[in-house]
Amino acid sequence: MTSSAPGTEAQQAVTRLTRWADDFPEKGVRFADLTPVFADAAGLRAVVDALAEAGREADLVAGIDARGFLLGAGVALALGTGVLAVRKAGKLPPPVHSESYDLEYGTARLEVPADTIDLTGRRVLVVDDVLATGGTLVAARDLLTRCGAEVVGAAVVLEIGALNGRTRWGSGALTALSEV
């Protein structure tokens, strides 16, 4: 398990620009809105560069729906790799591979194409915006692994430590640029 050193440019941007929304999307949930970080050119560059450092050994970046798409594309460009959109259920035409998981406020399912992208042997970095309970990251990892990929690690912008998502992730490489 790894995380960036405190005080990095990316961490400073996340701390300064994140907007917090209490009781969203449901009562009792505190939502970290990273949109202002992504809208700031210097903040976005710092975040993408820091996430890319976590995936130097990857040959494919998997961005999780939807903010992970933004980050994943930037990280893939920085690494010179392709990007795979890991979609929420119902957003891809069949056939798909899918993985269901629990959220802190419900259940969901992730999907990837089943017949157009061969993931066998691909070294994949999973990228998302926030690590909360870990359900989404673990589901993405399990889905990609079941499709034959080797998940070399995960990288997130913000980790909400009190929700213990890192524990659920296990012993694989996990980088969080900032933690609250």
N, C-alpha and C positions, 0 to 999 in steps of 0.2 A: 504494500500500500504506500502510495506516495501522495504528496501534495506540494504545491508550489511554496516557496519561501514567503513568509509574511512580508508585506510592504512592496510587493512587486507592482509594476505599473498596471497589470491586469487587475490585481486585487484592489488597488486603489480606485480604479475606474468602477469596479463592481460596488464597492462600499459607497462611493460618492453618488452613483447614478441610479442604483436600484430603487424602485418604488415599491413599497409594501402595501398590500391590500388585505385588511383583516376580514374574516368571515367570507372569503371568496375562494373557490366557487361555491362553497357551502359553509354554513356556520361552524366555527371552530377551526377552520383552515386559514392559515396565513399565507397568502400568495405573494411570491417574489416576482415582480414584473421587471424583467430585464430589458424590455423594449427601449428605455432611455439609454442603456449601455450600448445596444446595437445601433442606435441612431447617432451616437457620438463617434465620429470617424476615428479618433485616437483611441477611444475605449474599445471599439470593435477590433481595430488592428492589434491592440495589446492582447485582447482575449483570444483572438484567432491564433496569434503567434504562440501564446502560452499553451493553448490546447494542442497545437501542432507538435510542440516539444514532447508531449506525452506519447505521440504516435509515430516516432521516427522509424520504427520497424514495421509499420503497417503498409500494406499495398492496396488497401481499400478502407474508406471511412464510411461508417454507417451512422447517419444522422436520424435521430428519433423524432417523429411527428410531434409538433410542427417546428418549434424553435430550434430543435436539433438539425433541421434541414438547413437553416441559415448558417449555423455554426459549422455543420458538417461540410457544406460546400466550400466555405472559406478555408477550413482545415485541409480539405482535399487539394485545393489549389496550392496551398502553402507546401504540402508534401509531394505534389506532383502525382497524385493518385486519382482514382475515380471516387464517386460518392454514391452510396446506396441509400435511398429513402426507405426507412422502416416506418411503414404506414399504420395508422389506426384502422381498425376493422371497417370493411365496406368501401374503402377508397381505391382499391385495385380490382381490376377484372380477374376472374378466376382463370387458371388455377393459382392458388396461393398456398404458401406455408404459413401457419399461424401459431400464436402462443397466447394463451389467456393468462391474466394475472390480476392481483388485487391492488387497488389504490387505497390511499388513506380515506377516500370518500366514495368507494364503489369498486367496480370491476371493469376491466377493459381487455382488449385483444390487439396484438400487433401482427402485421402481415408483411411478407416480402413475396415477390413473384416466384412462382414455382418452376417455370419452364424457360425463362429467358435469360437468367443470370446464374451462372454456375459458381457457387461459393466454395466448392470443394478445394481445400488447401489454401484458400485465401486468408491472409493475415489481416484481421479487421480490428480497427479502433472504433469503439462505440462512443458517440458524442451526443450529449444532451445538455440542456440548460441547467436543470436543478436536480440534485439528488435529495429526495425526501425519504420515503420509506424504503426505497431501493427496488420496488416492484417492477417498475418500467425497465430499469437497466438490467435487472436479472432476467426478465422476460426476453429482452432483446438479445442478451448473451445466449440464453438457452435456445432461442429460435435460430440464431446464426450458427451455433454449434451443431444443432440438429441438422442444419443444411450443409454441414461439412466444413464450415469455416473454423479457423483458429482465432479466437478472440484474444488479441494481445493485450487488451486493456480497455479501460473506459476513462473518459475525461469529461468533467462537468465544470460549469462556471461557478456554481454555488452549491454548497452542501449545507443542509439543515441538520446539524449534528444531533440535536435532541431526538430526531426521529429514527436514528440508528440504521440508516440505509447502508452505511459502509459495512456493518456487521452482516447484513443480509447478502451483500455482494460477495463476501468471503475473502479469500486470500489473493485473488487476482489483482493485477496492477490497476489502481484507481487514483486518478489525479483530480483534485478539486482546487480551483483557483482561489476560492474564498470560502469561508465557513462562518455560519452564524449559529 
